[in-house]
Amino acid sequence: MPNLGEMIKAKREAAGLSQKKLGTACGLSDSEIMKIENGQRKSPNWKNLCSIAQALNFHPFEILLAAGYITEKDINPCVNLCGLEKLDEKEMDTLQVFIDFLISRKDAKGISEGGL
C-alpha cells in the first residue's frame, strides 16, 4: 500500500488536477498539498485530509486509514464490505434494493412470528 503522500498524489494525478487546483478545491495552499504529498507534513490535520478526499471524490476513511488516524477495526463492519469499490453506481443501487428487501423480509418474518 502506498504511503499517504503517494496515495494523494496518485489520486490527484488520476483526476487530472495540479497541486494548485487541488488546493483551491479543498481550501488549502498548493504548498500544503506539496508538503503532504512529499511527506514533509508528518501529521496533516485530519480535517484537511477529509477535504482532500472530498475534492478527489473518494471516501475519507481511505485517507484517514493511510494517515494512521483510524484502523480497519475502527470502521463499522457494515461499511467495510469486501469488493464494494468495484461496483459502479447502478450496481450499488441494485445492492441497496436487495438489502432493503432482505430487511423488509426479516421485519415481516418477525411480525408473523409475534415480533411485535
N, CA, C and O atoms as a GROMACS GRO file, in nm:
protein
  464
    1MET      N    1   0.085  -0.119   0.000
    1MET     CA    2   0.000   0.000   0.000
    1MET      C    3   0.089   0.125   0.000
    1MET      O    4   0.183   0.134   0.079
    2PRO      N    5   0.060   0.218  -0.089
    2PRO     CA    6   0.142   0.340  -0.093
    2PRO      C    7   0.122   0.422   0.034
    2PRO      O    8   0.020   0.411   0.102
    3ASN      N    9   0.221   0.505   0.066
    3ASN     CA   10   0.204   0.590   0.182
    3ASN      C   11   0.103   0.700   0.150
    3ASN      O   12   0.055   0.712   0.037
    4LEU      N   13   0.071   0.778   0.250
    4LEU     CA   14  -0.032   0.881   0.237
    4LEU      C   15  -0.004   0.976   0.122
    4LEU      O   16  -0.090   1.000   0.037
    5GLY      N   17   0.116   1.031   0.118
    5GLY     CA   18   0.151   1.127   0.014
    5GLY      C   19   0.144   1.068  -0.126
    5GLY      O   20   0.094   1.131  -0.219
    6GLU      N   21   0.194   0.945  -0.140
    6GLU     CA   22   0.189   0.877  -0.270
    6GLU      C   23   0.045   0.853  -0.313
    6GLU      O   24   0.011   0.867  -0.430
    7MET      N   25  -0.040   0.815  -0.216
    7MET     CA   26  -0.180   0.789  -0.247
    7MET      C   27  -0.249   0.916  -0.296
    7MET      O   28  -0.319   0.915  -0.398
    8ILE      N   29  -0.228   1.026  -0.224
    8ILE     CA   30  -0.292   1.153  -0.262
    8ILE      C   31  -0.242   1.197  -0.399
    8ILE      O   32  -0.320   1.239  -0.484
    9LYS      N   33  -0.111   1.188  -0.421
    9LYS     CA   34  -0.054   1.229  -0.550
    9LYS      C   35  -0.112   1.146  -0.664
    9LYS      O   36  -0.149   1.200  -0.768
   10ALA      N   37  -0.120   1.014  -0.645
   10ALA     CA   38  -0.173   0.926  -0.750
   10ALA      C   39  -0.319   0.960  -0.780
   10ALA      O   40  -0.358   0.965  -0.897
   11LYS      N   41  -0.398   0.984  -0.677
   11LYS     CA   42  -0.540   1.017  -0.699
   11LYS      C   43  -0.555   1.155  -0.762
   11LYS      O   44  -0.642   1.176  -0.847
   12ARG      N   45  -0.470   1.249  -0.720
   12ARG     CA   46  -0.475   1.383  -0.779
   12ARG      C   47  -0.439   1.378  -0.927
   12ARG      O   48  -0.508   1.437  -1.010
   13GLU      N   49  -0.333   1.306  -0.959
   13GLU     CA   50  -0.291   1.295  -1.099
   13GLU      C   51  -0.395   1.221  -1.182
   13GLU      O   52  -0.419   1.256  -1.298
   14ALA      N   53  -0.456   1.118  -1.124
   14ALA     CA   54  -0.561   1.044  -1.196
   14ALA      C   55  -0.681   1.134  -1.224
   14ALA      O   56  -0.750   1.117  -1.324
   15ALA      N   57  -0.704   1.230  -1.135
   15ALA     CA   58  -0.814   1.325  -1.154
   15ALA      C   59  -0.776   1.439  -1.248
   15ALA      O   60  -0.860   1.522  -1.284
   16GLY      N   61  -0.649   1.443  -1.288
   16GLY     CA   62  -0.602   1.547  -1.379
   16GLY      C   63  -0.590   1.684  -1.314
   16GLY      O   64  -0.606   1.786  -1.380
   17LEU      N   65  -0.561   1.685  -1.184
   17LEU     CA   66  -0.550   1.812  -1.111
   17LEU      C   67  -0.405   1.844  -1.077
   17LEU      O   68  -0.326   1.755  -1.047
   18SER      N   69  -0.372   1.971  -1.083
   18SER     CA   70  -0.242   2.016  -1.034
   18SER      C   71  -0.253   2.032  -0.882
   18SER      O   72  -0.363   2.028  -0.826
   19GLN      N   73  -0.140   2.049  -0.816
   19GLN     CA   74  -0.143   2.073  -0.672
   19GLN      C   75  -0.220   2.201  -0.642
   19GLN      O   76  -0.293   2.209  -0.543
   20LYS      N   77  -0.204   2.301  -0.726
   20LYS     CA   78  -0.273   2.429  -0.707
   20LYS      C   79  -0.425   2.411  -0.719
   20LYS      O   80  -0.500   2.463  -0.637
   21LYS      N   81  -0.470   2.337  -0.821
   21LYS     CA   82  -0.615   2.316  -0.839
   21LYS      C   83  -0.673   2.234  -0.726
   21LYS      O   84  -0.784   2.261  -0.681
   22LEU      N   85  -0.600   2.133  -0.680
   22LEU     CA   86  -0.648   2.054  -0.566
   22LEU      C   87  -0.655   2.141  -0.442
   22LEU      O   88  -0.754   2.137  -0.368
   23GLY      N   89  -0.552   2.220  -0.419
   23GLY     CA   90  -0.552   2.310  -0.304
   23GLY      C   91  -0.670   2.405  -0.306
   23GLY      O   92  -0.735   2.425  -0.204
   24THR      N   93  -0.698   2.462  -0.422
   24THR     CA   94  -0.812   2.553  -0.436
   24THR      C   95  -0.943   2.480  -0.409
   24THR      O   96  -1.032   2.534  -0.344
   25ALA      N   97  -0.954   2.356  -0.458
   25ALA     CA   98  -1.077   2.278  -0.441
   25ALA      C   99  -1.104   2.242  -0.295
   25ALA      O  100  -1.219   2.227  -0.255
   26CYS      N  101  -0.998   2.228  -0.216
   26CYS     CA  102  -1.020   2.186  -0.077
   26CYS      C  103  -0.980   2.293   0.024
   26CYS      O  104  -0.975   2.266   0.144
   27GLY      N  105  -0.951   2.413  -0.022
   27GLY     CA  106  -0.924   2.524   0.068
   27GLY      C  107  -0.785   2.522   0.131
   27GLY      O  108  -0.765   2.575   0.240
   28LEU      N  109  -0.690   2.462   0.062
   28LEU     CA  110  -0.552   2.458   0.110
   28LEU      C  111  -0.459   2.520   0.006
   28LEU      O  112  -0.495   2.532  -0.111
   29SER      N  113  -0.341   2.559   0.050
   29SER     CA  114  -0.244   2.614  -0.045
   29SER      C  115  -0.179   2.500  -0.123
   29SER      O  116  -0.175   2.386  -0.078
   30ASP      N  117  -0.127   2.534  -0.240
   30ASP     CA  118  -0.057   2.432  -0.318
   30ASP      C  119   0.069   2.386  -0.245
   30ASP      O  120   0.111   2.271  -0.261
   31SER      N  121   0.129   2.474  -0.165
   31SER     CA  122   0.248   2.433  -0.089
   31SER      C  123   0.211   2.333   0.021
   31SER      O  124   0.290   2.245   0.053
   32GLU      N  125   0.092   2.346   0.078
   32GLU     CA  126   0.047   2.248   0.178
   32GLU      C  127   0.024   2.112   0.113
   32GLU      O  128   0.060   2.009   0.168
   33ILE      N  129  -0.037   2.112  -0.005
   33ILE     CA  130  -0.058   1.988  -0.080
   33ILE      C  131   0.078   1.924  -0.110
   33ILE      O  132   0.095   1.804  -0.094
   34MET      N  133   0.173   2.006  -0.155
   34MET     CA  134   0.307   1.957  -0.186
   34MET      C  135   0.373   1.894  -0.063
   34MET      O  136   0.432   1.787  -0.073
   35LYS      N  137   0.362   1.959   0.052
   35LYS     CA  138   0.423   1.907   0.175
   35LYS      C  139   0.361   1.774   0.215
   35LYS      O  140   0.432   1.684   0.260
   36ILE      N  141   0.230   1.762   0.201
   36ILE     CA  142   0.162   1.637   0.235
   36ILE      C  143   0.207   1.527   0.139
   36ILE      O  144   0.240   1.416   0.181
   37GLU      N  145   0.208   1.557   0.010
   37GLU     CA  146   0.247   1.458  -0.091
   37GLU      C  147   0.393   1.414  -0.076
   37GLU      O  148   0.424   1.297  -0.096
   38ASN      N  149   0.480   1.506  -0.039
   38ASN     CA  150   0.623   1.474  -0.026
   38ASN      C  151   0.660   1.417   0.110
   38ASN      O  152   0.775   1.382   0.134
   39GLY      N  153   0.562   1.408   0.200
   39GLY     CA  154   0.588   1.353   0.333
   39GLY      C  155   0.653   1.452   0.428
   39GLY      O  156   0.698   1.413   0.536
   40GLN      N  157   0.659   1.579   0.390
   40GLN     CA  158   0.717   1.680   0.478
   40GLN      C  159   0.623   1.716   0.592
   40GLN      O  160   0.667   1.760   0.698
   41ARG      N  161   0.495   1.697   0.571
   41ARG     CA  162   0.395   1.722   0.675
   41ARG      C  163   0.367   1.587   0.739
   41ARG      O  164   0.289   1.507   0.686
   42LYS      N  165   0.430   1.560   0.854
   42LYS     CA  166   0.425   1.427   0.916
   42LYS      C  167   0.286   1.393   0.970
   42LYS      O  168   0.243   1.278   0.961
   43SER      N  169   0.217   1.490   1.026
   43SER     CA  170   0.083   1.465   1.082
   43SER      C  171  -0.015   1.569   1.029
   43SER      O  172  -0.050   1.663   1.100
   44PRO      N  173  -0.059   1.552   0.904
   44PRO     CA  174  -0.153   1.650   0.848
   44PRO      C  175  -0.283   1.652   0.928
   44PRO      O  176  -0.326   1.549   0.980
   45ASN      N  177  -0.343   1.767   0.935
   45ASN     CA  178  -0.471   1.782   1.004
   45ASN      C  179  -0.574   1.690   0.940
   45ASN      O  180  -0.588   1.687   0.818
   46TRP      N  181  -0.646   1.616   1.023
   46TRP     CA  182  -0.744   1.520   0.970
   46TRP      C  183  -0.855   1.589   0.892
   46TRP      O  184  -0.908   1.531   0.797
   47LYS      N  185  -0.891   1.711   0.932
   47LYS     CA  186  -0.995   1.784   0.857
   47LYS      C  187  -0.945   1.818   0.717
   47LYS      O  188  -1.020   1.812   0.620
   48ASN      N  189  -0.818   1.855   0.707
   48ASN     CA  190  -0.760   1.884   0.576
   48ASN      C  191  -0.760   1.759   0.489
   48ASN      O  192  -0.788   1.765   0.370
   49LEU      N  193  -0.727   1.644   0.550
   49LEU     CA  194  -0.727   1.519   0.475
   49LEU      C  195  -0.867   1.485   0.425
   49LEU      O  196  -0.883   1.438   0.312
   50CYS      N  197  -0.967   1.508   0.509
   50CYS     CA  198  -1.105   1.482   0.466
   50CYS      C  199  -1.145   1.574   0.351
   50CYS      O  200  -1.216   1.533   0.260
   51SER      N  201  -1.099   1.699   0.355
   51SER     CA  202  -1.126   1.793   0.246
   51SER      C  203  -1.060   1.747   0.116
   51SER      O  204  -1.118   1.758   0.008
   52ILE      N  205  -0.938   1.695   0.128
   52ILE     CA  206  -0.868   1.642   0.011
   52ILE      C  207  -0.945   1.523  -0.046
   52ILE      O  208  -0.965   1.514  -0.167
   53ALA      N  209  -0.988   1.432   0.042
   53ALA     CA  210  -1.063   1.314  -0.004
   53ALA      C  211  -1.190   1.358  -0.076
   53ALA      O  212  -1.223   1.304  -0.182
   54GLN      N  213  -1.260   1.455  -0.020
   54GLN     CA  214  -1.384   1.502  -0.083
   54GLN      C  215  -1.354   1.564  -0.219
   54GLN      O  216  -1.427   1.539  -0.316
   55ALA      N  217  -1.250   1.644  -0.228
   55ALA     CA  218  -1.215   1.709  -0.355
   55ALA      C  219  -1.175   1.607  -0.461
   55ALA      O  220  -1.194   1.630  -0.581
   56LEU      N  221  -1.120   1.493  -0.418
   56LEU     CA  222  -1.076   1.390  -0.512
   56LEU      C  223  -1.179   1.278  -0.527
   56LEU      O  224  -1.153   1.176  -0.593
   57ASN      N  225  -1.296   1.296  -0.467
   57ASN     CA  226  -1.409   1.203  -0.480
   57ASN      C  227  -1.378   1.061  -0.432
   57ASN      O  228  -1.409   0.964  -0.500
   58PHE      N  229  -1.318   1.049  -0.314
   58PHE     CA  230  -1.306   0.918  -0.252
   58PHE      C  231  -1.340   0.930  -0.104
   58PHE      O  232  -1.339   1.039  -0.049
   59HIS      N  233  -1.368   0.817  -0.041
   59HIS     CA  234  -1.418   0.817   0.096
   59HIS      C  235  -1.309   0.861   0.193
   59HIS      O  236  -1.195   0.816   0.183
   60PRO      N  237  -1.344   0.949   0.288
   60PRO     CA  238  -1.245   0.994   0.387
   60PRO      C  239  -1.182   0.880   0.467
   60PRO      O  240  -1.068   0.891   0.511
   61PHE      N  241  -1.255   0.769   0.486
   61PHE     CA  242  -1.197   0.656   0.559
   61PHE      C  243  -1.066   0.612   0.496
   61PHE      O  244  -0.970   0.578   0.565
   62GLU      N  245  -1.062   0.612   0.363
   62GLU     CA  246  -0.942   0.565   0.292
   62GLU      C  247  -0.821   0.651   0.325
   62GLU      O  248  -0.712   0.598   0.349
   63ILE      N  249  -0.839   0.781   0.326
   63ILE     CA  250  -0.726   0.871   0.354
   63ILE      C  251  -0.690   0.869   0.502
   63ILE      O  252  -0.573   0.879   0.538
   64LEU      N  253  -0.791   0.857   0.589
   64LEU     CA  254  -0.765   0.851   0.733
   64LEU      C  255  -0.695   0.721   0.771
   64LEU      O  256  -0.614   0.718   0.864
   65LEU      N  257  -0.728   0.613   0.702
   65LEU     CA  258  -0.656   0.486   0.722
   65LEU      C  259  -0.510   0.500   0.681
   65LEU      O  260  -0.420   0.459   0.755
   66ALA      N  261  -0.486   0.558   0.564
   66ALA     CA  262  -0.350   0.575   0.514
   66ALA      C  263  -0.267   0.665   0.606
   66ALA      O  264  -0.147   0.646   0.621
   67ALA      N  265  -0.334   0.764   0.668
   67ALA     CA  266  -0.264   0.856   0.758
   67ALA      C  267  -0.243   0.796   0.896
   67ALA      O  268  -0.166   0.849   0.976
   68GLY      N  269  -0.312   0.685   0.925
   68GLY     CA  270  -0.298   0.622   1.056
   68GLY      C  271  -0.388   0.680   1.163
   68GLY      O  272  -0.372   0.648   1.281
   69TYR      N  273  -0.484   0.764   1.124
   69TYR     CA  274  -0.577   0.822   1.221
   69TYR      C  275  -0.682   0.721   1.266
   69TYR      O  276  -0.734   0.730   1.377
   70ILE      N  277  -0.713   0.626   1.179
   70ILE     CA  278  -0.806   0.520   1.214
   70ILE      C  279  -0.748   0.388   1.165
   70ILE      O  280  -0.655   0.384   1.084
   71THR      N  281  -0.804   0.279   1.217
   71THR     CA  282  -0.763   0.145   1.174
   71THR      C  283  -0.884   0.075   1.115
   71THR      O  284  -0.996   0.123   1.126
   72GLU      N  285  -0.861  -0.039   1.053
   72GLU     CA  286  -0.972  -0.119   0.998
   72GLU      C  287  -1.073  -0.152   1.108
   72GLU      O  288  -1.193  -0.156   1.082
   73LYS      N  289  -1.025  -0.175   1.230
   73LYS     CA  290  -1.113  -0.209   1.341
   73LYS      C  291  -1.205  -0.094   1.379
   73LYS      O  292  -1.312  -0.116   1.436
   74ASP      N  293  -1.164   0.029   1.348
   74ASP     CA  294  -1.245   0.146   1.380
   74ASP      C  295  -1.364   0.161   1.287
   74ASP      O  296  -1.462   0.229   1.320
   75ILE      N  297  -1.356   0.099   1.171
   75ILE     CA  298  -1.461   0.114   1.071
   75ILE      C  299  -1.571   0.013   1.098
   75ILE      O  300  -1.544  -0.104   1.123
   76ASN      N  301  -1.693   0.060   1.094
   76ASN     CA  302  -1.809  -0.027   1.115
   76ASN      C  303  -1.807  -0.139   1.012
   76ASN      O  304  -1.793  -0.113   0.893
   77PRO      N  305  -1.821  -0.265   1.057
   77PRO     CA  306  -1.815  -0.377   0.962
   77PRO      C  307  -1.912  -0.366   0.846
   77PRO      O  308  -1.883  -0.415   0.736
   78CYS      N  309  -2.028  -0.304   0.866
   78CYS     CA  310  -2.122  -0.294   0.755
   78CYS      C  311  -2.072  -0.198   0.648
   78CYS      O  312  -2.117  -0.205   0.533
   79VAL      N  313  -1.980  -0.109   0.682
   79VAL     CA  314  -1.921  -0.018   0.584
   79VAL      C  315  -1.805  -0.086   0.513
   79VAL      O  316  -1.769  -0.049   0.402
   80ASN      N  317  -1.746  -0.185   0.578
   80ASN     CA  318  -1.625  -0.249   0.528
   80ASN      C  319  -1.656  -0.380   0.454
   80ASN      O  320  -1.594  -0.482   0.482
   81LEU      N  321  -1.750  -0.377   0.362
   81LEU     CA  322  -1.782  -0.495   0.283
   81LEU      C  323  -1.681  -0.508   0.171
   81LEU      O  324  -1.652  -0.412   0.099
   82CYS      N  325  -1.627  -0.627   0.156
   82CYS     CA  326  -1.524  -0.650   0.055
   82CYS      C  327  -1.580  -0.636  -0.086
   82CYS      O  328  -1.686  -0.691  -0.117
   83GLY      N  329  -1.510  -0.563  -0.170
   83GLY     CA  330  -1.545  -0.553  -0.310
   83GLY      C  331  -1.638  -0.439  -0.348
   83GLY      O  332  -1.664  -0.420  -0.467
   84LEU      N  333  -1.688  -0.362  -0.252
   84LEU     CA  334  -1.780  -0.253  -0.287
   84LEU      C  335  -1.717  -0.153  -0.382
   84LEU      O  336  -1.785  -0.094  -0.466
   85GLU      N  337  -1.587  -0.133  -0.368
   85GLU     CA  338  -1.519  -0.034  -0.452
   85GLU      C  339  -1.518  -0.075  -0.600
   85GLU      O  340  -1.490   0.008  -0.686
   86LYS      N  341  -1.549  -0.201  -0.627
   86LYS     CA  342  -1.552  -0.248  -0.766
   86LYS      C  343  -1.688  -0.228  -0.832
   86LYS      O  344  -1.702  -0.248  -0.953
   87LEU      N  345  -1.788  -0.188  -0.754
   87LEU     CA  346  -1.922  -0.170  -0.808
   87LEU      C  347  -1.942  -0.028  -0.858
   87LEU      O  348  -1.890   0.067  -0.798
   88ASP      N  349  -2.016  -0.014  -0.967
   88ASP     CA  350  -2.049   0.120  -1.014
   88ASP      C  351  -2.176   0.166  -0.943
   88ASP      O  352  -2.234   0.092  -0.863
   89GLU      N  353  -2.219   0.288  -0.972
   89GLU     CA  354  -2.333   0.346  -0.901
   89GLU      C  355  -2.461   0.266  -0.920
   89GLU      O  356  -2.537   0.246  -0.826
   90LYS      N  357  -2.486   0.220  -1.042
   90LYS     CA  358  -2.606   0.141  -1.069
   90LYS      C  359  -2.605   0.010  -0.990
   90LYS      O  360  -2.706  -0.032  -0.935
   91GLU      N  361  -2.489  -0.054  -0.986
   91GLU     CA  362  -2.476  -0.179  -0.910
   91GLU      C  363  -2.494  -0.154  -0.761
   91GLU      O  364  -2.552  -0.238  -0.691
   92MET      N  365  -2.445  -0.041  -0.712
   92MET     CA  366  -2.465  -0.007  -0.570
   92MET      C  367  -2.614   0.016  -0.542
   92MET      O  368  -2.663  -0.025  -0.437
   93ASP      N  369  -2.685   0.080  -0.634
   93ASP     CA  370  -2.829   0.100  -0.618
   93ASP      C  371  -2.901  -0.034  -0.613
   93ASP      O  372  -2.991  -0.054  -0.531
   94THR      N  373  -2.862  -0.126  -0.700
   94THR     CA  374  -2.922  -0.260  -0.702
   94THR      C  375  -2.893  -0.332  -0.570
   94THR      O  376  -2.982  -0.397  -0.515
   95LEU      N  377  -2.772  -0.320  -0.522
   95LEU     CA  378  -2.736  -0.382  -0.394
   95LEU      C  379  -2.821  -0.324  -0.281
   95LEU      O  380  -2.866  -0.399  -0.194
   96GLN      N  381  -2.843  -0.193  -0.281
   96GLN     CA  382  -2.924  -0.130  -0.177
   96GLN      C  383  -3.068  -0.181  -0.183
   96GLN      O  384  -3.129  -0.204  -0.078
   97VAL      N  385  -3.123  -0.198  -0.302
   97VAL     CA  386  -3.258  -0.253  -0.317
   97VAL      C  387  -3.264  -0.393  -0.257
   97VAL      O  388  -3.359  -0.427  -0.188
   98PHE      N  389  -3.162  -0.474  -0.284
   98PHE     CA  390  -3.159  -0.610  -0.230
   98PHE      C  391  -3.148  -0.608  -0.078
   98PHE      O  392  -3.215  -0.685  -0.010
   99ILE      N  393  -3.065  -0.521  -0.024
   99ILE     CA  394  -3.052  -0.509   0.122
   99ILE      C  395  -3.185  -0.467   0.183
   99ILE      O  396  -3.227  -0.523   0.284
  100ASP      N  397  -3.251  -0.368   0.122
  100ASP     CA  398  -3.382  -0.324   0.171
  100ASP      C  399  -3.482  -0.439   0.168
  100ASP      O  400  -3.562  -0.454   0.261
  101PHE      N  401  -3.478  -0.520   0.062
  101PHE     CA  402  -3.566  -0.636   0.052
  101PHE      C  403  -3.540  -0.734   0.166
  101PHE      O  404  -3.634  -0.781   0.230
  102LEU      N  405  -3.414  -0.765   0.190
  102LEU     CA  406  -3.380  -0.859   0.298
  102LEU      C  407  -3.426  -0.807   0.434
  102LEU      O  408  -3.475  -0.883   0.516
  103ILE      N  409  -3.409  -0.678   0.457
  103ILE     CA  410  -3.453  -0.619   0.584
  103ILE      C  411  -3.604  -0.625   0.596
  103ILE      O  412  -3.655  -0.660   0.702
  104SER      N  413  -3.676  -0.592   0.488
  104SER     CA  414  -3.823  -0.596   0.496
  104SER      C  415  -3.872  -0.738   0.516
  104SER      O  416  -3.969  -0.761   0.588
  105ARG      N  417  -3.805  -0.835   0.452
  105ARG     CA  418  -3.843  -0.975   0.469
  105ARG      C  419  -3.819  -1.019   0.613
  105ARG      O  420  -3.900  -1.091   0.672
  106LYS      N  421  -3.707  -0.976   0.669
  106LYS     CA  422  -3.676  -1.010   0.808
  106LYS      C  423  -3.777  -0.944   0.902
  106LYS      O  424  -3.823  -1.007   0.997
  107ASP      N  425  -3.811  -0.818   0.875
  107ASP     CA  426  -3.911  -0.748   0.957
  107ASP      C  427  -4.045  -0.817   0.949
  107ASP      O  428  -4.113  -0.835   1.050
  108ALA      N  429  -4.085  -0.857   0.828
  108ALA     CA  430  -4.214  -0.925   0.809
  108ALA      C  431  -4.214  -1.060   0.881
  108ALA      O  432  -4.315  -1.100   0.938
  109LYS      N  433  -4.103  -1.128   0.878
  109LYS     CA  434  -4.091  -1.257   0.945
  109LYS      C  435  -4.105  -1.238   1.096
  109LYS      O  436  -4.170  -1.318   1.164
  110GLY      N  437  -4.042  -1.134   1.148
  110GLY     CA  438  -4.051  -1.105   1.291
  110GLY      C  439  -4.192  -1.074   1.334
  110GLY      O  440  -4.234  -1.114   1.443
  111ILE      N  441  -4.268  -1.003   1.249
  111ILE     CA  442  -4.407  -0.971   1.280
  111ILE      C  443  -4.491  -1.098   1.277
  111ILE      O  444  -4.574  -1.118   1.366
  112SER      N  445  -4.471  -1.183   1.177
  112SER     CA  446  -4.552  -1.305   1.166
  112SER      C  447  -4.520  -1.404   1.277
  112SER      O  448  -4.602  -1.491   1.308
  113GLU      N  449  -4.403  -1.392   1.337
  113GLU     CA  450  -4.366  -1.482   1.447
  113GLU      C  451  -4.394  -1.418   1.582
  113GLU      O  452  -4.345  -1.464   1.684
  114GLY      N  453  -4.474  -1.311   1.582
  114GLY     CA  454  -4.507  -1.245   1.708
  114GLY      C  455  -4.401  -1.147   1.753
  114GLY      O  456  -4.388  -1.120   1.872
  115GLY      N  457  -4.326  -1.094   1.657
  115GLY     CA  458  -4.220  -1.000   1.689
  115GLY      C  459  -4.269  -0.867   1.742
  115GLY      O  460  -4.193  -0.797   1.809
  116LEU      N  461  -4.393  -0.829   1.714
  116LEU     CA  462  -4.448  -0.703   1.766
  116LEU      C  463  -4.548  -0.736   1.864
  116LEU      O  464  -4.609  -0.647   1.923
   0.00000   0.00000   0.00000
